[in-house]
């Protein structure tokens, strides 16, 4: 994995914290906003440093959460009003674009 600076980690964390309730963004959207080379780097940051963040608002570009998180993540998102159908978030209706 490419080296990630503390500043990049903090930028990702700040963006995740800013995702409004009822909206989601993708790992790729966050990577692009921070200038990271891969959405996987955002995934690594989220796995290691997101317990205090609304992690459930970050989804893969497919809108389908990872199997080990799907139940909990989709339940939280549905409770916030995020449109979920057949185990997938409808990104067209609720995608938040980080700036």
N, C-alpha and C positions, 0 to 999 in steps of 0.2 A: 504494500500500500504506500502511496505517496506520503511524504511527511506532511503533517498537518500542524499549522502553527496554533498557538493558544488564541491568537486573535481570530483565526478562522473558526475555531470551536466556539468562541464567544459570539461571533456573528451569526452562526447557525442557531445557537441557543436563543439569541435575541429575536431572530425571525420566527422561530417556533413559538416563542412566548407571545408574539404579536398576532398569531393566526386567530382571527375572530371566532367566537363561539358559533357553531353552525356552518363553518366553512372548513375546507381542507386544502392542503397543498401537497405537492409530490416531492419525493427525494430529489428528483431532477430539477424541479423549480428552485429548490433551496440551493442545490449545488451551483446552478447557473447564477443565482443572485449573489453568491459569495465568491464565485470565480474558481470553484473547485473543479478538478478534472473529471470527477465521476460521482454519480448519485450514490455509489457504494460507500464513498467517504462519509456522506451524510448518514447513511445507515450505520456505519461504525460509530460515529459520534452519538447517534441516538441510542445505540445499544449500551454505550459506556457512560453517558452523561445526560440523561433526560428524565430521571425519576421525578424531578420537581417541575416538569414542563407538560403542556398538553400534547404529549407524544401521539395520542390517538388521532390527532388532526393531520398527521403526515402519513400519506399512503403511496404505494407504488403507482406508476403511471397507468397501470391497468385498472386501478380503482379497487383491486382485490387484495385485501391484506394478507400477510403471511399466515399460513395455516395455524401456526401455534398462537397467533394473536387474534385471529379473525373474530371469534366469539366475543371476546371482551372489547375489542376495538369497535366492531360494528354496533354493539349494544350502546357503548358510550356515544358514538356518533349519532345514532338514531335518536337517543335521548336529547341531543342538541338540535334535532330537526334536520340533520343531514339526510338527503334522499339515498336510501339503501335499497337495492333490488337484487334479489338472487345472489346475495353475498358480495355485492359490489357497490361501491360508492359511485353515484352518477356525477362525475366530475364537471360535466357541462353546467350543472345547476348550482354547484357550490364551490368551485375552485377559486382559491384566493391566490393572487399573484404577488409574491414578495417584491419589494422595490429595492 
